């Protein structure tokens, strides 16, 4: 498989010579609603994932420790344990990708889940293609972080936007965007986690330090300046998207 891949190799079937070994990632679905569980399982198996199922938090935690899945899809509303509790427990010892799925569309829940270490948050109802895209992104980030690809050197490219980590410069359609130091640091941070929502608090802590926490105004001013410099139409951004009440998300790289 790809460098850094932790996919599992399947043994060949039926003894008729060796077929090409297929690499499959193992995904644990933690969901108490049987119809949703089966819907998710069907999508994932059709896309060549190995699937494990769990209907309770206690069983899920046991499967996470024993089967070491490549990614967990975690419903927050479980009958025995709150999904947030599982998230906290798992994050004490592993960075394995966790995508939270929930019917709770409250911004506070999204922020809490992301702050507790969820890699992404998807609200019911959702389409298969959105779910699959989020899964691919979360697994890719986890592997990149564990290999040399995770270091912030080299170049990020998406459409006409180029972020050059080594030169500390961003270019749009070949022109220097003339970002200030803090503007560049924001863009570089969003690019490093492209496709993933970064909460306001996380961005503020990373760029300005813990004393500036909860001061969203400074972040909004910087983001408005960045968009004026990199977006053709700041009101309809192509590169940096706002997740209302939660944070910002950089477009996926090419």
N, C-alpha and C positions, 0 to 999 in steps of 0.2 A: 504493500500500500504506500500511501504518501509518507514522506519523512515525518516522523513524530506521530504517525498513526498508531492508535491502540486498538484498532478493529480486530475482531476475532476471526480466525480461519476456520472454515467449515470443512469437515472431512468429506471426501467424495462419496457419492451414493452408488450402491448396487454393484460394486466391484468391476464395472466395465471400463477399466482404465481410469486414469486420473483426469478429471476435468480441471479446468483452471480453478484454483481455489478462490472462493469469493470472500471478501472482507466485509463483515457486517458489524455495525455498531449496535450495542445492546442498550435498549431504552426501557426504563421502568416507568409505568403509568400508574400514578397514585390517584384514584378517583373512585368515590363510593357509588356513583350512579352507573349501573350496569350498561345502560344503553350508550352513554357517552364513552364509557370504557371500551366497549366493543367497536364503536365508531372510530376512536383513536387507534385502536389496535389494527383495524382493517386498513386505515390510511398508511400506518407505519409499515405493516408487513408488505403491503403492495409496493412500498418504496424500499424494500430490502433491508429493513431494520429487524433485528432480533428483539422480541417484545416480552417483557415480564409484567405481570399485572398485580396490583394490590388494591384492596378496598378500604383498608384501615391504616391509620398512622403507625401503629405499633408494628404491624407486619411490614409496612414500607421501610421503616427504620432498620428492621432486621435484614430485609433484602438488600438494602443499600450497603450494609456492612459485610454481608456474606457474598453477594453476587457482583459487587463493584460495577454497576452499570456505567456506560459512557455518558449518559444524560438521564436526568429525572424530570418527568412532567408531573408537577405537583398541584393538586387541587387544594385550595385553602380550607374549604368547608368540609372537613372529615368528621365522621361520627364520634371518634374517640379522642383524637388529639387535634389541636388546631394546626393547620399547615405551617403557620409561622413558627410554632414550637419545633417542628421537624427541621425547618430551614435553619433555625439557630443551632440546633444540636449538630446537624451535618456540617455546618460552617465552622464548628469548633475544631474539626480535624481534616477537612478536605475542601478543595476548591472545585470539585466535580460540577459540571454545568447543571443548573436547575432552572427550568422554565416554569413559572407559576401560571396556572390556569385558574381563572375565577369568574364567578358571576358577579362578584362585587366590583362595581364600576366606580367606586369612590376613589378620588385621587389620593386620599390619605392611605388607603390600602396599597395602592401601587407604590407610593413613596416608601411605605414601611417595608414592603417585600423587597424592593430594590436596595434599601438601606441595610436590610438584614443579610444581603448577599445573593439575592436571586439574580440570575443572569439576564432574565427578561420576564415580561409580564404580558399575558395575552388574555383578553376579556371574552367570555362567551356572549353571543355565538361568534365563531370565527370560521374561516374557510380553510380547507386542507393546505392550499398553497402558502397561505400566511404562516400556518403552523410549521410546515416543513422548512420554510425560509428561516424562521426563528431558531429552529433546532440546528440547522446547518451552521448558522452564524455562531451560536453558543458553543458548539463543539469546536469550530475552527479557532475561536478566540482562546479557548482553554488550551488547545494544543500549541497555538502560537506562543502563548505566555510561557509554556514549559520548554520552549526551544529558542534558538537564536532569533527566530522571527519576531519574538516578543519584545526585543530591545528596540528602542526608538531610534533607529538609524535607517538610512535609506530614504525612500520616497513613497508617499501615498498618492494614488491617482484615482480621480473619479470625474469622468467627463472632462471638462476644461480646467478643473481644479487640480493643482499639484502642490502637495505639502512636502517640502524638502527639510527633513529633520536635521540633517547635518549642517545645512547653511542657515537654518532658522528663518526660512523665507517661504512664503506661499505665493503661488503664481496662478493667475486666471487667464486662460487662453494665451499663455506665453508672456503675459505682462506681470511684473512684480506688483502684488496687491498692497505693498507698503504698510504691512501690519505693524503695530507697536509690539513691544516685547510681550506684554500680557495678552494682547490679542492673538499673537502667534501661539503662545502657550495654550490658550483655550482651544484654538483650532487643532493643534497637534494632539491635545488630550482627546478631543472628540474623534479625531482621525484614528488614533490608536485603538479606540473602542468602537469603530464605525459599525453602524447597524444596531448598536445597543443604546438604550436610553441612559443618559447620565443625569442624575438628579441635580437640582440647583445647589443643594447643600454640598454634594460631593465636589462639584466644580469650584465652588467658592473656597472650600477647605483646601483643595489642591493648588489653587492659583494664589489666593490671598492669605491662607492660613486660618487656623481655628477661631481667631478673634473676630473675624469678619462674618462669622456664621449668621445665617438668616438675613443677611443684607442682600436681598435679591436685586436691589436697584442698581448697584455697581455692576452686577452681572448683565442686567438688561441693557445698560448703557453700552457696555463693551460689545455685547452681541449685536446691538443695532449698528454700531460702527463697523463691525466685521461684515455684516450683511451688506452694508452700503458699499464695501470694498470688493466683496467676492461674488455677490449675487447680481445677476442682470436686473431682476425685479425683486427687491427685498420683501415685497408683500407676498410674492409667490416663490419662495426659495426652492432652489434645485439641489442644494448641498446640505444645508443645516436646517433641520426641521424642529419646530417647537412641539413638545408634548405638553399640552395645556395643564398647568398646575403641578407638573412633575419635573420637567427638565428639557434637555435638548438631545437630538439624535443626528449623527452624521450619516449621510448616504453611504451605502455599501461601495467599496472600491471596485474598479473595473475588473 
